[in-house]
Amino acid sequence: MEYLYAFLVGGAICVVGQLLLDFAKLTPAHVMSVFVVLGSILDGFNLYDNLIRFAGAGATVPITSFGHSLLHGAMQSAEEHGFIGIAMGIFELTSAGISSAILFSFLVALIFRAKG
């Protein structure tokens, strides 16, 4: 059943994104920003952790999880280190993903030429 829940929740997030693209005429960058902020808001109200427990990868794979990770890390580190912990915690949980995105985009830029 957990595969079904992951599929349904992940699919519902994708449907919302597609509806925003089609009917609200938002750009993909706007939709991505909305989802990151939405994940942060849901984490601020302690709702996103419940969604992760329910849907597993259906909630951790979409971009909403990035917003959750940013805020979750900042709040957790702020409790330990105070105000300076906010800046430290934002990138603590997401540093591997950010670093790999930079590395792989650099490697792709070395291999392929841009059109234009």
N, CA, C and O atoms as a GROMACS GRO file, in nm:
protein
  464
    1MET      N    1   0.082  -0.120   0.000
    1MET     CA    2   0.000   0.000   0.000
    1MET      C    3   0.086   0.126   0.000
    1MET      O    4   0.044   0.230  -0.051
    2GLU      N    5   0.207   0.117   0.057
    2GLU     CA    6   0.287   0.239   0.064
    2GLU      C    7   0.330   0.286  -0.075
    2GLU      O    8   0.349   0.406  -0.097
    3TYR      N    9   0.346   0.193  -0.170
    3TYR     CA   10   0.378   0.232  -0.308
    3TYR      C   11   0.260   0.307  -0.370
    3TYR      O   12   0.279   0.406  -0.442
    4LEU      N   13   0.141   0.261  -0.342
    4LEU     CA   14   0.021   0.327  -0.394
    4LEU      C   15   0.007   0.467  -0.336
    4LEU      O   16  -0.023   0.562  -0.408
    5TYR      N   17   0.030   0.480  -0.203
    5TYR     CA   18   0.022   0.612  -0.140
    5TYR      C   19   0.128   0.707  -0.196
    5TYR      O   20   0.100   0.824  -0.221
    6ALA      N   21   0.248   0.656  -0.217
    6ALA     CA   22   0.355   0.738  -0.274
    6ALA      C   23   0.318   0.783  -0.415
    6ALA      O   24   0.338   0.899  -0.451
    7PHE      N   25   0.265   0.692  -0.493
    7PHE     CA   26   0.223   0.725  -0.630
    7PHE      C   27   0.112   0.829  -0.631
    7PHE      O   28   0.117   0.924  -0.709
    8LEU      N   29   0.013   0.814  -0.545
    8LEU     CA   30  -0.100   0.905  -0.543
    8LEU      C   31  -0.060   1.044  -0.494
    8LEU      O   32  -0.103   1.145  -0.551
    9VAL      N   33   0.020   1.051  -0.389
    9VAL     CA   34   0.060   1.182  -0.336
    9VAL      C   35   0.156   1.251  -0.432
    9VAL      O   36   0.140   1.369  -0.460
   10GLY      N   37   0.256   1.179  -0.482
   10GLY     CA   38   0.348   1.237  -0.578
   10GLY      C   39   0.276   1.280  -0.705
   10GLY      O   40   0.306   1.385  -0.762
   11GLY      N   41   0.182   1.198  -0.750
   11GLY     CA   42   0.104   1.232  -0.868
   11GLY      C   43   0.016   1.352  -0.844
   11GLY      O   44  -0.002   1.435  -0.934
   12ALA      N   45  -0.041   1.365  -0.725
   12ALA     CA   46  -0.126   1.480  -0.693
   12ALA      C   47  -0.043   1.609  -0.694
   12ALA      O   48  -0.091   1.713  -0.739
   13ILE      N   49   0.079   1.602  -0.643
   13ILE     CA   50   0.166   1.720  -0.646
   13ILE      C   51   0.197   1.758  -0.791
   13ILE      O   52   0.197   1.876  -0.826
   14CYS      N   53   0.222   1.659  -0.874
   14CYS     CA   54   0.249   1.686  -1.015
   14CYS      C   55   0.127   1.742  -1.087
   14CYS      O   56   0.140   1.830  -1.172
   15VAL      N   57   0.010   1.693  -1.053
   15VAL     CA   58  -0.114   1.744  -1.114
   15VAL      C   59  -0.134   1.890  -1.077
   15VAL      O   60  -0.172   1.972  -1.162
   16VAL      N   61  -0.109   1.925  -0.952
   16VAL     CA   62  -0.121   2.065  -0.910
   16VAL      C   63  -0.023   2.152  -0.989
   16VAL      O   64  -0.058   2.260  -1.034
   17GLY      N   65   0.099   2.103  -1.006
   17GLY     CA   66   0.197   2.177  -1.085
   17GLY      C   67   0.154   2.195  -1.229
   17GLY      O   68   0.170   2.303  -1.286
   18GLN      N   69   0.100   2.090  -1.288
   18GLN     CA   70   0.054   2.099  -1.426
   18GLN      C   71  -0.064   2.194  -1.440
   18GLN      O   72  -0.074   2.266  -1.539
   19LEU      N   73  -0.154   2.194  -1.342
   19LEU     CA   74  -0.267   2.286  -1.345
   19LEU      C   75  -0.220   2.431  -1.334
   19LEU      O   76  -0.275   2.520  -1.398
   20LEU      N   77  -0.118   2.453  -1.250
   20LEU     CA   78  -0.063   2.588  -1.240
   20LEU      C   79   0.000   2.632  -1.371
   20LEU      O   80  -0.010   2.748  -1.410
   21LEU      N   81   0.066   2.539  -1.439
   21LEU     CA   82   0.126   2.572  -1.568
   21LEU      C   83   0.018   2.602  -1.673
   21LEU      O   84   0.031   2.698  -1.749
   22ASP      N   85  -0.086   2.520  -1.678
   22ASP     CA   86  -0.186   2.531  -1.783
   22ASP      C   87  -0.287   2.643  -1.761
   22ASP      O   88  -0.315   2.720  -1.853
   23PHE      N   89  -0.340   2.653  -1.641
   23PHE     CA   90  -0.450   2.745  -1.618
   23PHE      C   91  -0.407   2.879  -1.558
   23PHE      O   92  -0.467   2.982  -1.589
   24ALA      N   93  -0.306   2.878  -1.474
   24ALA     CA   94  -0.258   3.003  -1.415
   24ALA      C   95  -0.153   3.069  -1.503
   24ALA      O   96  -0.111   3.182  -1.478
   25LYS      N   97  -0.111   2.997  -1.607
   25LYS     CA   98  -0.012   3.048  -1.703
   25LYS      C   99   0.118   3.089  -1.634
   25LYS      O  100   0.182   3.187  -1.672
   26LEU      N  101   0.157   3.013  -1.531
   26LEU     CA  102   0.284   3.039  -1.463
   26LEU      C  103   0.397   2.971  -1.539
   26LEU      O  104   0.375   2.871  -1.608
   27THR      N  105   0.515   3.024  -1.526
   27THR     CA  106   0.632   2.960  -1.587
   27THR      C  107   0.678   2.847  -1.498
   27THR      O  108   0.642   2.843  -1.380
   28PRO      N  109   0.758   2.754  -1.550
   28PRO     CA  110   0.811   2.648  -1.465
   28PRO      C  111   0.889   2.700  -1.345
   28PRO      O  112   0.885   2.640  -1.237
   29ALA      N  113   0.960   2.812  -1.362
   29ALA     CA  114   1.034   2.869  -1.249
   29ALA      C  115   0.939   2.920  -1.140
   29ALA      O  116   0.968   2.907  -1.021
   30HIS      N  117   0.825   2.977  -1.182
   30HIS     CA  118   0.727   3.022  -1.084
   30HIS      C  119   0.667   2.904  -1.009
   30HIS      O  120   0.650   2.909  -0.887
   31VAL      N  121   0.635   2.798  -1.080
   31VAL     CA  122   0.576   2.679  -1.017
   31VAL      C  123   0.675   2.617  -0.919
   31VAL      O  124   0.638   2.576  -0.809
   32MET      N  125   0.802   2.611  -0.959
   32MET     CA  126   0.903   2.556  -0.870
   32MET      C  127   0.914   2.641  -0.743
   32MET      O  128   0.925   2.587  -0.633
   33SER      N  129   0.912   2.772  -0.758
   33SER     CA  130   0.920   2.860  -0.642
   33SER      C  131   0.798   2.844  -0.551
   33SER      O  132   0.810   2.843  -0.429
   34VAL      N  133   0.682   2.832  -0.612
   34VAL     CA  134   0.560   2.812  -0.534
   34VAL      C  135   0.569   2.683  -0.454
   34VAL      O  136   0.531   2.679  -0.337
   35PHE      N  137   0.617   2.577  -0.516
   35PHE     CA  138   0.628   2.449  -0.446
   35PHE      C  139   0.730   2.452  -0.333
   35PHE      O  140   0.708   2.393  -0.227
   36VAL      N  141   0.842   2.520  -0.353
   36VAL     CA  142   0.942   2.531  -0.246
   36VAL      C  143   0.884   2.608  -0.128
   36VAL      O  144   0.902   2.568  -0.012
   37VAL      N  145   0.816   2.718  -0.157
   37VAL     CA  146   0.754   2.796  -0.050
   37VAL      C  147   0.643   2.717   0.018
   37VAL      O  148   0.629   2.721   0.140
   38LEU      N  149   0.564   2.644  -0.060
   38LEU     CA  150   0.457   2.562  -0.004
   38LEU      C  151   0.513   2.454   0.088
   38LEU      O  152   0.458   2.428   0.195
   39GLY      N  153   0.623   2.390   0.048
   39GLY     CA  154   0.687   2.291   0.134
   39GLY      C  155   0.737   2.352   0.263
   39GLY      O  156   0.729   2.288   0.368
   40SER      N  157   0.788   2.475   0.257
   40SER     CA  158   0.834   2.545   0.378
   40SER      C  159   0.716   2.578   0.469
   40SER      O  160   0.724   2.563   0.591
   41ILE      N  161   0.608   2.624   0.410
   41ILE     CA  162   0.491   2.658   0.490
   41ILE      C  163   0.434   2.534   0.558
   41ILE      O  164   0.402   2.537   0.677
   42LEU      N  165   0.423   2.425   0.483
   42LEU     CA  166   0.372   2.301   0.543
   42LEU      C  167   0.463   2.251   0.654
   42LEU      O  168   0.415   2.197   0.754
   43ASP      N  169   0.594   2.268   0.638
   43ASP     CA  170   0.687   2.228   0.744
   43ASP      C  171   0.674   2.322   0.863
   43ASP      O  172   0.688   2.277   0.977
   44GLY      N  173   0.649   2.449   0.839
   44GLY     CA  174   0.632   2.544   0.949
   44GLY      C  175   0.514   2.509   1.039
   44GLY      O  176   0.517   2.535   1.159
   45PHE      N  177   0.412   2.450   0.981
   45PHE     CA  178   0.296   2.405   1.058
   45PHE      C  179   0.304   2.258   1.098
   45PHE      O  180   0.206   2.200   1.143
   46ASN      N  181   0.423   2.198   1.082
   46ASN     CA  182   0.448   2.057   1.117
   46ASN      C  183   0.355   1.960   1.044
   46ASN      O  184   0.316   1.858   1.099
   47LEU      N  185   0.320   1.993   0.919
   47LEU     CA  186   0.234   1.905   0.841
   47LEU      C  187   0.314   1.819   0.742
   47LEU      O  188   0.271   1.709   0.708
   48TYR      N  189   0.428   1.870   0.696
   48TYR     CA  190   0.501   1.798   0.592
   48TYR      C  191   0.562   1.668   0.644
   48TYR      O  192   0.572   1.571   0.570
   49ASP      N  193   0.604   1.665   0.769
   49ASP     CA  194   0.656   1.541   0.826
   49ASP      C  195   0.550   1.432   0.829
   49ASP      O  196   0.580   1.315   0.804
   50ASN      N  197   0.427   1.470   0.858
   50ASN     CA  198   0.317   1.373   0.855
   50ASN      C  199   0.294   1.322   0.713
   50ASN      O  200   0.267   1.204   0.693
   51LEU      N  201   0.306   1.412   0.615
   51LEU     CA  202   0.290   1.371   0.476
   51LEU      C  203   0.401   1.275   0.434
   51LEU      O  204   0.376   1.180   0.361
   52ILE      N  205   0.522   1.299   0.481
   52ILE     CA  206   0.633   1.209   0.450
   52ILE      C  207   0.611   1.072   0.514
   52ILE      O  208   0.636   0.970   0.451
   53ARG      N  209   0.564   1.071   0.638
   53ARG     CA  210   0.536   0.942   0.703
   53ARG      C  211   0.427   0.865   0.629
   53ARG      O  212   0.432   0.742   0.623
   54PHE      N  213   0.330   0.936   0.574
   54PHE     CA  214   0.220   0.872   0.504
   54PHE      C  215   0.262   0.826   0.364
   54PHE      O  216   0.234   0.713   0.325
   55ALA      N  217   0.328   0.914   0.287
   55ALA     CA  218   0.351   0.887   0.145
   55ALA      C  219   0.494   0.848   0.112
   55ALA      O  220   0.520   0.805  -0.001
   56GLY      N  221   0.587   0.861   0.203
   56GLY     CA  222   0.726   0.823   0.176
   56GLY      C  223   0.785   0.902   0.060
   56GLY      O  224   0.788   1.025   0.064
   57ALA      N  225   0.831   0.832  -0.042
   57ALA     CA  226   0.896   0.895  -0.157
   57ALA      C  227   0.802   0.984  -0.236
   57ALA      O  228   0.847   1.073  -0.307
   58GLY      N  229   0.672   0.963  -0.225
   58GLY     CA  230   0.577   1.049  -0.292
   58GLY      C  231   0.581   1.191  -0.239
   58GLY      O  232   0.537   1.284  -0.307
   59ALA      N  233   0.634   1.208  -0.118
   59ALA     CA  234   0.646   1.341  -0.060
   59ALA      C  235   0.791   1.389  -0.054
   59ALA      O  236   0.815   1.510  -0.046
   60THR      N  237   0.888   1.297  -0.057
   60THR     CA  238   1.028   1.340  -0.047
   60THR      C  239   1.093   1.367  -0.181
   60THR      O  240   1.191   1.442  -0.186
   61VAL      N  241   1.043   1.311  -0.289
   61VAL     CA  242   1.104   1.331  -0.421
   61VAL      C  243   1.065   1.464  -0.485
   61VAL      O  244   1.153   1.529  -0.542
   62PRO      N  245   0.940   1.510  -0.479
   62PRO     CA  246   0.906   1.637  -0.543
   62PRO      C  247   0.979   1.756  -0.481
   62PRO      O  248   1.033   1.745  -0.371
   63ILE      N  249   0.980   1.867  -0.552
   63ILE     CA  250   1.053   1.987  -0.510
   63ILE      C  251   0.998   2.046  -0.381
   63ILE      O  252   1.068   2.123  -0.316
   64THR      N  253   0.878   2.012  -0.342
   64THR     CA  254   0.823   2.061  -0.215
   64THR      C  255   0.909   2.015  -0.099
   64THR      O  256   0.917   2.083   0.004
   65SER      N  257   0.972   1.900  -0.113
   65SER     CA  258   1.058   1.848  -0.008
   65SER      C  259   1.182   1.933   0.011
   65SER      O  260   1.238   1.936   0.121
   66PHE      N  261   1.226   2.003  -0.094
   66PHE     CA  262   1.342   2.092  -0.081
   66PHE      C  263   1.310   2.207   0.013
   66PHE      O  264   1.392   2.243   0.097
   67GLY      N  265   1.192   2.266  -0.001
   67GLY     CA  266   1.150   2.372   0.091
   67GLY      C  267   1.139   2.321   0.233
   67GLY      O  268   1.178   2.388   0.328
   68HIS      N  269   1.085   2.201   0.246
   68HIS     CA  270   1.075   2.137   0.378
   68HIS      C  271   1.213   2.119   0.438
   68HIS      O  272   1.233   2.149   0.556
   69SER      N  273   1.308   2.071   0.361
   69SER     CA  274   1.443   2.047   0.411
   69SER      C  275   1.513   2.177   0.449
   69SER      O  276   1.584   2.182   0.550
   70LEU      N  277   1.494   2.282   0.370
   70LEU     CA  278   1.556   2.410   0.402
   70LEU      C  279   1.506   2.462   0.537
   70LEU      O  280   1.586   2.497   0.624
   71LEU      N  281   1.375   2.467   0.554
   71LEU     CA  282   1.319   2.521   0.678
   71LEU      C  283   1.344   2.428   0.795
   71LEU      O  284   1.374   2.474   0.905
   72HIS      N  285   1.334   2.299   0.773
   72HIS     CA  286   1.354   2.202   0.880
   72HIS      C  287   1.497   2.212   0.934
   72HIS      O  288   1.518   2.212   1.056
   73GLY      N  289   1.594   2.220   0.845
   73GLY     CA  290   1.733   2.233   0.887
   73GLY      C  291   1.759   2.363   0.959
   73GLY      O  292   1.832   2.366   1.058
   74ALA      N  293   1.701   2.472   0.910
   74ALA     CA  294   1.720   2.602   0.974
   74ALA      C  295   1.659   2.605   1.113
   74ALA      O  296   1.722   2.656   1.206
   75MET      N  297   1.540   2.551   1.129
   75MET     CA  298   1.476   2.551   1.260
   75MET      C  299   1.550   2.462   1.358
   75MET      O  300   1.567   2.498   1.475
   76GLN      N  301   1.595   2.347   1.312
   76GLN     CA  302   1.666   2.254   1.399
   76GLN      C  303   1.799   2.313   1.445
   76GLN      O  304   1.835   2.302   1.562
   77SER      N  305   1.872   2.375   1.354
   77SER     CA  306   2.000   2.434   1.387
   77SER      C  307   1.983   2.561   1.470
   77SER      O  308   2.068   2.592   1.553
   78ALA      N  309   1.875   2.634   1.449
   78ALA     CA  310   1.850   2.754   1.529
   78ALA      C  311   1.826   2.719   1.675
   78ALA      O  312   1.864   2.795   1.764
   79GLU      N  313   1.763   2.605   1.700
   79GLU     CA  314   1.742   2.561   1.838
   79GLU      C  315   1.874   2.530   1.907
   79GLU      O  316   1.889   2.555   2.027
   80GLU      N  317   1.971   2.476   1.832
   80GLU     CA  318   2.100   2.439   1.889
   80GLU      C  319   2.196   2.557   1.900
   80GLU      O  320   2.265   2.571   2.001
   81HIS      N  321   2.203   2.641   1.796
   81HIS     CA  322   2.307   2.743   1.787
   81HIS      C  323   2.254   2.886   1.792
   81HIS      O  324   2.334   2.980   1.785
   82GLY      N  325   2.126   2.906   1.805
   82GLY     CA  326   2.072   3.040   1.808
   82GLY      C  327   2.056   3.100   1.669
   82GLY      O  328   2.034   3.029   1.571
   83PHE      N  329   2.069   3.232   1.663
   83PHE     CA  330   2.043   3.306   1.539
   83PHE      C  331   2.138   3.264   1.427
   83PHE      O  332   2.094   3.250   1.312
   84ILE      N  333   2.265   3.244   1.457
   84ILE     CA  334   2.362   3.205   1.354
   84ILE      C  335   2.332   3.065   1.301
   84ILE      O  336   2.372   3.031   1.190
   85GLY      N  337   2.264   2.985   1.378
   85GLY     CA  338   2.228   2.850   1.336
   85GLY      C  339   2.131   2.847   1.220
   85GLY      O  340   2.125   2.748   1.147
   86ILE      N  341   2.056   2.955   1.201
   86ILE     CA  342   1.962   2.960   1.088
   86ILE      C  343   2.039   2.949   0.957
   86ILE      O  344   2.004   2.868   0.871
   87ALA      N  345   2.144   3.029   0.942
   87ALA     CA  346   2.223   3.026   0.819
   87ALA      C  347   2.298   2.894   0.803
   87ALA      O  348   2.314   2.844   0.692
   88MET      N  349   2.343   2.838   0.914
   88MET     CA  350   2.414   2.709   0.907
   88MET      C  351   2.319   2.596   0.870
   88MET      O  352   2.354   2.509   0.791
   89GLY      N  353   2.202   2.596   0.927
   89GLY     CA  354   2.109   2.485   0.911
   89GLY      C  355   2.041   2.478   0.776
   89GLY      O  356   2.001   2.371   0.732
   90ILE      N  357   2.028   2.594   0.709
   90ILE     CA  358   1.960   2.595   0.580
   90ILE      C  359   2.029   2.500   0.483
   90ILE      O  360   1.962   2.427   0.409
   91PHE      N  361   2.161   2.500   0.483
   91PHE     CA  362   2.234   2.420   0.385
   91PHE      C  363   2.285   2.288   0.440
   91PHE      O  364   2.342   2.209   0.365
   92GLU      N  365   2.266   2.263   0.567
   92GLU     CA  366   2.314   2.138   0.626
   92GLU      C  367   2.245   2.015   0.567
   92GLU      O  368   2.311   1.918   0.532
   93LEU      N  369   2.114   2.020   0.556
   93LEU     CA  370   2.041   1.906   0.503
   93LEU      C  371   2.040   1.899   0.351
   93LEU      O  372   2.018   1.792   0.294
   94THR      N  373   2.063   2.012   0.285
   94THR     CA  374   2.049   2.017   0.140
   94THR      C  375   2.182   2.030   0.066
   94THR      O  376   2.184   2.039  -0.056
   95SER      N  377   2.293   2.031   0.139
   95SER     CA  378   2.422   2.058   0.075
   95SER      C  379   2.461   1.951  -0.027
   95SER      O  380   2.521   1.984  -0.130
   96ALA      N  381   2.430   1.827  -0.002
   96ALA     CA  382   2.465   1.721  -0.098
   96ALA      C  383   2.390   1.739  -0.229
   96ALA      O  384   2.448   1.724  -0.336
   97GLY      N  385   2.262   1.771  -0.222
   97GLY     CA  386   2.184   1.792  -0.344
   97GLY      C  387   2.228   1.915  -0.421
   97GLY      O  388   2.236   1.912  -0.543
   98ILE      N  389   2.255   2.023  -0.350
   98ILE     CA  390   2.300   2.145  -0.416
   98ILE      C  391   2.437   2.124  -0.480
   98ILE      O  392   2.459   2.165  -0.594
   99SER      N  393   2.527   2.060  -0.407
   99SER     CA  394   2.662   2.036  -0.460
   99SER      C  395   2.660   1.946  -0.582
   99SER      O  396   2.730   1.971  -0.680
  100SER      N  397   2.578   1.841  -0.578
  100SER     CA  398   2.572   1.752  -0.694
  100SER      C  399   2.508   1.821  -0.814
  100SER      O  400   2.548   1.794  -0.928
  101ALA      N  401   2.410   1.908  -0.792
  101ALA     CA  402   2.350   1.982  -0.904
  101ALA      C  403   2.453   2.073  -0.970
  101ALA      O  404   2.458   2.084  -1.092
  102ILE      N  405   2.535   2.138  -0.890
  102ILE     CA  406   2.640   2.225  -0.945
  102ILE      C  407   2.743   2.143  -1.022
  102ILE      O  408   2.781   2.179  -1.133
  103LEU      N  409   2.787   2.032  -0.962
  103LEU     CA  410   2.888   1.947  -1.025
  103LEU      C  411   2.839   1.889  -1.157
  103LEU      O  412   2.909   1.896  -1.258
  104PHE      N  413   2.719   1.832  -1.158
  104PHE     CA  414   2.669   1.767  -1.278
  104PHE      C  415   2.636   1.869  -1.388
  104PHE      O  416   2.655   1.840  -1.506
  105SER      N  417   2.588   1.987  -1.351
  105SER     CA  418   2.563   2.087  -1.454
  105SER      C  419   2.694   2.138  -1.514
  105SER      O  420   2.698   2.170  -1.632
  106PHE      N  421   2.800   2.145  -1.434
  106PHE     CA  422   2.931   2.182  -1.486
  106PHE      C  423   2.982   2.075  -1.583
  106PHE      O  424   3.034   2.107  -1.690
  107LEU      N  425   2.966   1.948  -1.546
  107LEU     CA  426   3.012   1.839  -1.633
  107LEU      C  427   2.933   1.836  -1.764
  107LEU      O  428   2.991   1.813  -1.870
  108VAL      N  429   2.805   1.857  -1.757
  108VAL     CA  430   2.723   1.860  -1.879
  108VAL      C  431   2.763   1.977  -1.966
  108VAL      O  432   2.766   1.965  -2.089
  109ALA      N  433   2.795   2.092  -1.905
  109ALA     CA  434   2.838   2.208  -1.982
  109ALA      C  435   2.970   2.183  -2.051
  109ALA      O  436   2.995   2.238  -2.159
  110LEU      N  437   3.056   2.101  -1.993
  110LEU     CA  438   3.184   2.066  -2.057
  110LEU      C  439   3.164   1.974  -2.176
  110LEU      O  440   3.237   1.982  -2.274
  111ILE      N  441   3.065   1.886  -2.167
  111ILE     CA  442   3.045   1.783  -2.270
  111ILE      C  443   2.964   1.836  -2.388
  111ILE      O  444   2.998   1.809  -2.503
  112PHE      N  445   2.858   1.911  -2.362
  112PHE     CA  446   2.767   1.954  -2.468
  112PHE      C  447   2.783   2.104  -2.496
  112PHE      O  448   2.823   2.180  -2.408
  113ARG      N  449   2.750   2.143  -2.617
  113ARG     CA  450   2.753   2.284  -2.655
  113ARG      C  451   2.611   2.339  -2.653
  113ARG      O  452   2.516   2.271  -2.692
  114ALA      N  453   2.597   2.462  -2.609
  114ALA     CA  454   2.467   2.527  -2.609
  114ALA      C  455   2.432   2.572  -2.750
  114ALA      O  456   2.520   2.616  -2.825
  115LYS      N  457   2.305   2.561  -2.786
  115LYS     CA  458   2.260   2.609  -2.917
  115LYS      C  459   2.234   2.759  -2.905
  115LYS      O  460   2.189   2.808  -2.802
  116GLY      N  461   2.263   2.829  -3.012
  116GLY     CA  462   2.225   2.969  -3.009
  116GLY      C  463   2.328   3.058  -3.047
  116GLY      O  464   2.307   3.180  -3.048
   0.00000   0.00000   0.00000
